């Protein structure tokens, strides 16, 4: 099966494979984003050894399955090991006896799950790599896991034997809209770009979710099948997502649910007020881990300091679950098909489209011809003359220009009315007055189908439309 997109990631794996140095590569990212698929398909199962941790298994079960993998890849019988030091000693023997020419690729998948309580797995792994593997120029060790917090704390921030031992980090991100389009095309699933956009606003470019689509069904029918049907394929996915990422997910879920109540983001103090957590180190770690996993983003309003940072929930499926699936009060198995063009659905689309824009800043900059200019993207909230006024995307540029971006989801060309034109002018002046900026302020509209060119269009300096998101 061909790998869709992932060119940068494939280039990195190819570089490590060809390099005449030992490499310890960590592949990490959100559950269902395609980590295992990438490694497996890139090497086409040409592994010297491969082992996948068993979910919710204890040490003995993990060791037993590790032994099964040794028997599969080895040319000799290995007795069952009683501890991880002996197991890695056997893995060393297997690699030394391997007849594979060139790099020996060892792949430990779902590594966080292997590190069970009091198993000393990580200690044995450290000894294996530091005492032997790091001196083998023909060894390419790849470890993978969805528990991003475990990866960050145990491998990247390790202050023990694994300190600074990782040679390459490969963070796998969700597909962009353009990559989603290529994926659907590869599977002969015919969807228009607005339908692909809507699928992104629900599933966020996660390859596994897209793989569940059936080509004979429309987008709405697929959403009903996956989310609202009696045997919905993604029933329980929300809980499974947070359980797979975090050892104790309760606090993380509490923070996520608090952030879901405020679309523009919350301060740390507002999060404390909306949860049972205290503003201490525990909350700081939860926020850091959620950001590391790509589920939330931390940003500052224009002109504010880091202590005034806002935290915003940006995981599309989590937001969709919170809006439509959490309370299980929708009994219609065809809800998504039957709710087309309702006011609630249109309001949801507006908020979801804003997040799509935040995930496609590179494409927006490309359209604005500022891809090579140093920029800073943030938001802005008025604190004075315009109560409640805010700009969801401000792009400050090194060339003396600030783009004030208006984001509008519409099923036709968006029309600026006289009243809205006055609102835009008032908001721009409030921004200039409150920020004291001397830079040129450009109004930029980001829409699905562009702007209607009426009498109020001439005051807009630049436009970005849905089709522009589908570029590289």
Secondary structure, DSSP 8 states (H G I E B T S, - for coil): ----S-HHHHHHHHHHHHSSS-EEEEEE-STTSSHHHHHHHHHTT--SEEEE--TT--HHHHHHHHHHHHHHH-SS-----SSHHHHHHHHHHHHHH----S-EEEEEESHHHHS-TT--HHHHHHHHHHHTGGG-TTEEEEEEES-HHHHIIIIIS--STTTT---EEEE-----HHHHHHHHHHTT----HHHHHHHHHHHTT-HHHHHT--TTS-HHHHHIIIIISTT-TTTTHHHHHHHHH-SS-HHHHHHHHHHHT-TT-B-HHHHHHTSS--SSHHHHHHHHHHHHTTSEEEE-BTT--GGG-EEEE--HHHHHIIIIITT-----TTHHHHTTT-HHHHHHHHHHHHHHHHHTHHHHHHHTT-TTS-EEEEEEE--SSSTT-EEEEEEEETTSEEEEEEEE--SS-B---HHHHHHHHHHHHHHHHHH---SEEEEEEEESS-B--STTGGG--EEE-GGGGG--
